[in-house]
C-alpha cells in the first residue's frame, strides 16, 4: 500500500503571547496613555495607575509603583519642582513629552514604513535632487552636476569610436530629477466646551492626532513646517511641547478667529504648498467684535457668524490655501454648514467619529503633499 504525500495549507492558531517587556516598560506604556488623558497631571495619572494595579495586578512585590516612580526619575522622565511655599511636586520632562508623541505616532501611523529622507515630490520633473532613472538630451542652461558622465561617455564612444575619442555637446545626457516641494500645515483644534460634552472625550483623540502629526513631520519631513493653534472664544498658537497639557475650556467656538490666525501664520511661510487642517465637533457660535466684545449665539447657526466663516473660507481659497475639515459629529444640521463652508473654499470635509480620525488626517496629508499648489 502506498501513501500519497499531501501538502496541507491553512492557518495555525496559537495562544497569544504578550511581547516580553520589562516591568518598567510595561508600566511606562500605560503611564504614557494616562498622562495624555490627564493633560500632563502626574499625580492624577499615578492615582489612576494605582487603581489599575489593584484591578489587574500590574506590579509584583519585587517591582511596585513606587519603584516605577523612582525609575522615572532616574531615567529623566520626571523632575521635582519646589513652589514658593517650599512644597515639592513631580512633573514630566521634555523627554516624556517626546515619548508621548512617539507613542501617538506609533498608535496612529504605526503601519508607515519610515524612509531615511523625507520630502514632498511633485509629479512633474524639473530642477531637484531626487533621481528618476530617466535620461534626456542636454539643454543649454542645465547644471553640469546633473550631466550623467557614464551615459555621456558611452554616447561619445558609440558616435566617434574609441580610436578618435571626442566628447561633444550632442553626446551629453542629463538624468531627470523630481522637484521636491515643502509643505506648510496649520492644525486647528477646537477646545470649546462641547469637546467633552455628552460623556464623550473628544479632546484626547484630537491631542493624539496633533502629537502624531507633529512627530511625523519633525522626524520624516523635517523640511516641512507644522503650526498648531487652538480656538475657543479666541484663538492662540501653542507649541508642540504644550500638546500633552491641552485642556478644554468653558468656551464657545470662534472658528473665524482660528482661521484668521491660521492664515496669518501661513502668509509668513515661504513654501508654495500650504494647507489648513481643522478638527472640530461643533458649530461656530462666537465672533469677536471690533470693540473687543463677543457676539455669541449657541442656538442654531447664526447668519452673522456663519457668513463670516464663509468669507474666511473664500479668502483662503484666493490665497490657494485648501482647508480640510474633520467634523467629529454627524448632525445633519451642522453637516450642511460644513458642506457650504467646504464649497466656499473648494477644500475637503470628512464627517467622522473619533475612530479612524488619525488615519484619515495622515492619508489626506500624504495626498496633499504630492500636489503642487501654484499661486
N, C-alpha and C positions, 0 to 999 in steps of 0.2 A: 504494500500500500504506500502510495506516495503522498506527501503533504505539500501543498502549494504554499509558497511564501507570499503572504499578502501584506501590503503596507497599509497601515491604518492612519487615517488623518482625522483631526478633530481638536478639541480643546481639552487641556488638562487643568483641572481646578485644584488649587492648593489652599490650605488655610492661610489667611492673611497674616503676614509677619510685619510688624511695625519696623521702620528703619531703626538701626541701632544708634541711639543717641545717648549722650552723657546726661546725667541728672540735670546739670546746668542748662544744656541746650534744649532739653525738653521743656523746662520751666520758662526759659527765655522766649521760646516761640509763643507760649501762651501769654507771657508778660507783655510782649510787643503788641499783641492784639488788644489786651486790656488797656494799655496805656493810650492806645488810639481812641478807644471808646470813652475813656475818662478825660480826654483832651489834655493829656500830659500830667494829670494829677497822680503823683506817685503813691501817696497814702491810700487813695481810693482804689487804685489798681492792685496794690498789695492786699488790701482788705478783700477784694474780690478773689484774688489768688488763694488766700487762706480759706475762703468759703469753698472754692472749687476743690482744694486739697482735702477738706473734710468729706466732701461728697464722693470724690473719685480717687482718693489716696494717691496723689501725685508725688508725694515725697516718702522718704523712708526714715527710720531712726538715725541712719548714717548720714542723711542729707536732708536737712529741714529748710523751711522757708527762710529762717534766719541765716543759714549757711548760704543760701542763694543770694540774699541781700548783700552779704559780705563779699561774695564773688563779683556781684555787680559793681561794687566799689573798687575792688582790686583790678578789674578789667577796664575800668574807666567809663562805665556806663552810668554811674551815679556820682553826684558831688554833694557835699554837705554845705549848707548855707546857714549863716547866722544873721538873724534880723536885728533891728535896732534895740530890741529888748533883751538881746542875748539868747534868744531861743533858737535852737538848731532845727533844721529840716533837711530832707533829702529831695533832690530834683534830678531829672535826667539830663544828660550831657549831649553835646553835638554828635558824639559817636552813637548814642542811642537814636537820635533823630535820623541819622543816616541809615541805621539798621532797620528802622521802621519803614523808611522809604523803600529800601531794598526788598523788604518783605512784601510791601504793597505791590511792587513791580513783579515779584515772583508769583503772587497770588493772581494778579490780573492779566499779566502778559507773560505767564510762565512758559508758553509754548514758542515764544520768539526765539529764533536762533540768532544769537548775538554775533555780529561780524566785527572784524578788527577796526574798520574805519566806518564812520557814519557820514552820510551825505545825502543830499536830495538830488536825484537825477531827473533832468527833463528828458523828454522823448526825442528831442532834436539834437543832432550832433553839432558841435561848434567848438569854440575855444574852451578847453577844460583840461583836466588832468586824469581822467579815467579812460583807459584804452578800451576800444571796442573790438579790436582784432580785424577791422576793415581798413583797406588802404585806398587812397586816391592819388591822382597826379598832383605834384607840387604846383602851387599857385603863388604868384607874387604876393608877398606880404605874410606868408606862412612863417612861423618861427622856426629857426634852424634846429632847435632842440626837438621839434616834432618830426623831423625827417628820419625815416627808418633807413639806417645805413645798410643793413643787411639786404633789404629788398632793393634798395637803390643800386648797390654794387652788383647784385645779381642781374638787374636790368642792363647795367653797363656791360657786363661780360657777354650777355646774350646779344646785345646790339653791336658791340665793337670787337668782340673777341678778346682772348687773353693776351695774344701776342702784341697787340697795339692797344693797350688799355687806355680808355678815355671815359671820363665821367662828365656827362653834360647835364644841363638843366632838365632836358627831356627824360632823363633816366631817374630823376628824383621822385620818390613817392613819400606821402605823408600818412601816418596812421591816424585814423579818425579818433576823436575823443568826445566824450559826453560832457555837456555843460553841467556843472554842479551848482545847484541853487541852494539858497539858505532860506529857512522858514522862520518867521517871527509869529509867535502864537500868544494870544492873551486868553487865559482861562478865567471866566467869571463864575463865581459860586454864590448862590442865593443863601443868605444866612438869616432870612426873615423867620419869624416865629413858626410859620407853617411847616418848616423843615423838621419839626419834631412833634407836630400835631397828630391826633388820631392814633396815638400809640405806636407810630412808626418812626424809627430813627433814620432819617434821610441824609443827615449831615455827615455821619461817619462814612458811608459809601462814597459820598462826594469828596471827602477828605482823602480817602484811599486812592481814588482816581487821580486826584491832583498830585499826591505824592508819587504815585506810579509814573504818571506822565513826566513829572519833574525829574525823576531818576532816569527814566528812559532817555530823555533829551540830553541831560547832562553827561550821561555815560555813552550813549550810542550816537547822538547827533550833537556833539559839543559846539559846532558852529552855529547851531540854531539858538534862538532865544525864546524863553518862556517867562511871561509875566503873569502873576496871579493876583486877582483882586476879588474882594467880597463886596456884596451890596445888600443893604437893608434900607433904612431911611436915607442913608448916604452911601457912597462907595469909597473904598480906600484900598490901596495896594498893600499886599503882605509879602513877606519874604518866604522862600521855600522852608526855611528853618522854623517858621511860625505855624506851619500846617498842623502838626500834631496837637497844638493848643487851641485850634479853631473851635469856637462855640457859636451856637445860635443865640441871637439876642431878641429882645421884645420889639422887633422891628416890623414895619410894613415893607413892601417891595418896591424900591425905587429903581426900576430897570433902566430908566433914562440916565440916571447918574452913573450906573455901571457902564453903559455904552459910551457915554461921554468920556469917562476916564480911559476906557479901552482904546478908543480912537485917538485920544491924546497920546497914549503910550506908543501906539503903532506909528503915529506920524513921526516920531523921533527915530524910528528904525530905518536903516539904510537898505535893508533887504527888500527885494521886489515882492517876494511871496509873503503875504500877511493874512492872518485869519483870526477869528474870534470863536471860541467855544463857550457856550453859556449853559450852565446847569441850573435849572430852576424847577420848582414844583407849583408855583402859584402865579396868579395873575398880577400884573403891575397895579399897584394900589397907592402909589405915593409920588409926588413931584415936589421938588424944592423950588419955591418961587424966587424971583429976583430980589425981593426984600428979605430973604432968608427964612421966611415962614414955610411950613409944609402944607401942601394940599393933599389930603388923604381921603380915600374912599374905598372901604373894604367890601362894599355891597355892589357886586356886579362889575362890569367893565366900563369905567367912566370914560366917555369920549375924549375929554380933555387930556387924560393920561395916555390913553391908547393911541390917539393921533400923534402925540409927541413921540411915542415909541416907533410908530411907522415912519415919522420924519427922520429919526436917527438911523433906522434901517436903510432908508433911501440914501442918506448921507454916506453911510459905509459902502453902499453899492457904487456910488460915484467915485469913491476912493479905491475901488477894486478890492474891497475887503469883505470876503464872504463871512457870514455868521451862521454857525451851526448851533441850533438849539436842541438841547437834550431835556425834554419835558418829562419830569418824573410824576406824571399824572395822566389820566386818560379821560378827564372830564370833557365831554363834547363841547361844552360852552367855552372852556379855555382853549381847547384844540382849534377852535375857529379863529381865535386871536392869533395863535401861533402860525396857523396857515397863512393868514393875511400878513403877518409880520415877515414870514419867510418869503412870501411873494414880493413884498416891497424891497427886500434885499437881494432876491434871487439866490438865496442861500439854501440851506437844508434844515430839516427838522426830524427828530426822532422822538416818538412817543413811547416811553419805556417805563417799566418798573425799575426797581433797584437792581434786579438780577440782570447781568449782562451789560450793565452801563459801561464798565471799563473796556470790555471788548469792542463795543461799538465806537467809543471815542478813539481807541487805538486804530481801528480799521479806517475811520474817517481821517485821522491824522496821516496815516500811511498813504491813503488815496490822494489827499490834497498835496502831499509833498512831492508827488510825481507830476503835478501840474506846474506849468509856468504861467503865472498870472501877469499879464503885461499891462503896465499902466499907461 
